[in-house]
Amino acid sequence: MTKNSSIKCDVSSCKYNLANEHYCSLETIKVGTHEANPTVPECTDCMSFVCKGGSQ
């Protein structure tokens, strides 16, 4: 996996996370929300997340 220096990530349980460098290895990510009207960062989600231990 190659570091994408444009996408920082601290989610160590994601299979695309380069834990030692705190970056994502994907070329692009999709950001979504789980709220009808998001107003704070906590309302957003990385829709590209895949758990290291298996599927989503």
Z-matrix of the N, CA and C atoms (Angstrom, degrees):
N
C 1 1.460
C 2 1.526 1 108.99
N 3 1.317 2 114.64 1 139.17
C 4 1.456 3 121.55 2 -179.42
C 5 1.516 4 110.13 3 -108.06
N 6 1.307 5 116.59 4 137.19
C 7 1.471 6 122.32 5 179.74
C 8 1.518 7 110.73 6 -67.44
N 9 1.342 8 115.85 7 132.61
C 10 1.458 9 121.64 8 170.23
C 11 1.525 10 105.46 9 -99.38
N 12 1.319 11 116.66 10 104.80
C 13 1.462 12 120.18 11 -174.75
C 14 1.520 13 113.55 12 -70.55
N 15 1.333 14 117.39 13 -1.33
C 16 1.462 15 121.46 14 176.38
C 17 1.525 16 112.45 15 -93.18
N 18 1.344 17 117.59 16 -12.34
C 19 1.465 18 120.83 17 -177.05
C 20 1.522 19 109.75 18 -123.46
N 21 1.318 20 117.40 19 102.07
C 22 1.463 21 122.21 20 175.44
C 23 1.525 22 109.19 21 -82.01
N 24 1.324 23 116.81 22 145.56
C 25 1.463 24 120.52 23 -179.37
C 26 1.525 25 110.56 24 -153.11
N 27 1.331 26 116.48 25 133.32
C 28 1.458 27 122.57 26 177.06
C 29 1.522 28 112.06 27 -112.57
N 30 1.333 29 118.28 28 12.23
C 31 1.462 30 121.76 29 -178.25
C 32 1.527 31 108.44 30 -88.61
N 33 1.323 32 115.84 31 89.10
C 34 1.463 33 120.73 32 -173.90
C 35 1.528 34 113.37 33 -66.77
N 36 1.327 35 118.46 34 -17.96
C 37 1.460 36 120.75 35 179.10
C 38 1.530 37 112.75 36 -83.26
N 39 1.329 38 117.87 37 -3.35
C 40 1.468 39 121.27 38 178.45
C 41 1.522 40 109.99 39 -84.51
N 42 1.317 41 116.82 40 136.14
C 43 1.459 42 120.93 41 -177.77
C 44 1.523 43 112.40 42 -65.87
N 45 1.328 44 119.18 43 -20.02
C 46 1.461 45 123.00 44 -179.25
C 47 1.526 46 113.41 45 -93.06
N 48 1.336 47 116.97 46 -2.65
C 49 1.458 48 121.33 47 -178.95
C 50 1.518 49 111.15 48 -80.52
N 51 1.321 50 116.19 49 132.10
C 52 1.464 51 121.95 50 172.83
C 53 1.524 52 106.06 51 -96.02
N 54 1.316 53 115.70 52 86.36
C 55 1.464 54 123.29 53 -169.20
C 56 1.527 55 114.08 54 -52.86
N 57 1.300 56 118.06 55 -38.88
C 58 1.462 57 120.15 56 -178.13
C 59 1.519 58 112.38 57 -68.82
N 60 1.336 59 116.94 58 -22.55
C 61 1.461 60 120.51 59 -176.77
C 62 1.532 61 113.38 60 -113.64
N 63 1.331 62 117.85 61 -10.93
C 64 1.471 63 123.47 62 -179.56
C 65 1.526 64 112.28 63 61.63
N 66 1.326 65 115.50 64 42.84
C 67 1.459 66 122.10 65 177.04
C 68 1.519 67 109.42 66 -132.28
N 69 1.320 68 115.34 67 162.09
C 70 1.461 69 123.01 68 177.23
C 71 1.520 70 109.17 69 -93.39
N 72 1.323 71 116.35 70 150.07
C 73 1.457 72 120.36 71 178.29
C 74 1.534 73 112.49 72 -99.13
N 75 1.326 74 117.79 73 -4.12
C 76 1.455 75 120.11 74 178.31
C 77 1.526 76 111.11 75 -75.19
N 78 1.335 77 116.33 76 153.19
C 79 1.463 78 120.70 77 176.45
C 80 1.531 79 110.45 78 -72.25
N 81 1.324 80 115.64 79 -39.04
C 82 1.466 81 122.05 80 177.27
C 83 1.522 82 108.63 81 -142.07
N 84 1.322 83 116.93 82 160.07
C 85 1.461 84 121.97 83 173.74
C 86 1.523 85 108.73 84 -128.64
N 87 1.328 86 115.60 85 161.54
C 88 1.466 87 121.31 86 174.75
C 89 1.519 88 107.36 87 -112.34
N 90 1.326 89 116.39 88 127.93
C 91 1.455 90 122.23 89 177.91
C 92 1.520 91 108.01 90 -107.09
N 93 1.324 92 115.93 91 132.79
C 94 1.459 93 121.38 92 179.66
C 95 1.515 94 110.09 93 -134.00
N 96 1.328 95 115.13 94 -166.97
C 97 1.460 96 120.70 95 179.90
C 98 1.520 97 110.06 96 -141.91
N 99 1.312 98 115.57 97 155.24
C 100 1.455 99 122.07 98 175.35
C 101 1.536 100 110.30 99 -109.83
N 102 1.310 101 116.61 100 10.73
C 103 1.462 102 122.67 101 -178.04
C 104 1.528 103 110.56 102 -116.84
N 105 1.318 104 116.96 103 151.05
C 106 1.470 105 121.25 104 176.78
C 107 1.527 106 111.41 105 -71.03
N 108 1.349 107 116.28 106 -32.52
C 109 1.454 108 121.14 107 -178.55
C 110 1.527 109 108.77 108 -140.53
N 111 1.336 110 118.19 109 80.02
C 112 1.466 111 120.05 110 -176.86
C 113 1.522 112 112.33 111 -64.40
N 114 1.337 113 115.40 112 134.87
C 115 1.470 114 120.04 113 -177.99
C 116 1.527 115 113.29 114 -128.41
N 117 1.338 116 117.11 115 -13.09
C 118 1.467 117 121.49 116 -179.96
C 119 1.527 118 108.92 117 -137.42
N 120 1.338 119 117.91 118 158.78
C 121 1.467 120 120.35 119 -178.22
C 122 1.535 121 114.26 120 -54.24
N 123 1.327 122 117.14 121 -32.39
C 124 1.462 123 121.04 122 -179.25
C 125 1.527 124 113.22 123 -63.66
N 126 1.313 125 117.51 124 -13.62
C 127 1.463 126 121.94 125 178.95
C 128 1.528 127 112.26 126 -84.89
N 129 1.324 128 117.83 127 -6.06
C 130 1.461 129 120.94 128 -177.34
C 131 1.526 130 111.20 129 -103.90
N 132 1.326 131 116.13 130 156.89
C 133 1.456 132 122.27 131 -176.73
C 134 1.525 133 110.76 132 -138.54
N 135 1.320 134 116.39 133 150.11
C 136 1.461 135 121.10 134 170.88
C 137 1.524 136 106.48 135 -85.70
N 138 1.317 137 116.26 136 110.26
C 139 1.458 138 121.56 137 -177.93
C 140 1.534 139 111.65 138 -79.10
N 141 1.327 140 117.09 139 -4.57
C 142 1.460 141 122.08 140 178.54
C 143 1.530 142 111.87 141 -91.99
N 144 1.326 143 117.05 142 -2.40
C 145 1.467 144 122.24 143 -178.05
C 146 1.525 145 111.86 144 -59.99
N 147 1.326 146 115.94 145 132.76
C 148 1.471 147 123.11 146 170.81
C 149 1.522 148 105.99 147 -134.50
N 150 1.326 149 116.53 148 126.37
C 151 1.457 150 121.03 149 -178.45
C 152 1.530 151 110.26 150 -66.25
N 153 1.322 152 116.76 151 136.61
C 154 1.469 153 121.65 152 179.25
C 155 1.522 154 112.38 153 -56.91
N 156 1.307 155 116.52 154 -34.58
C 157 1.450 156 120.67 155 -175.74
C 158 1.514 157 115.10 156 -79.70
N 159 1.313 158 118.53 157 -1.79
C 160 1.453 159 120.26 158 -178.01
C 161 1.505 160 111.74 159 163.40
N 162 1.311 161 115.94 160 -144.61
C 163 1.458 162 120.92 161 -178.66
C 164 1.522 163 110.69 162 -89.53
N 165 1.322 164 116.27 163 175.31
C 166 1.473 165 122.48 164 -176.99
C 167 1.499 166 111.78 165 -64.41
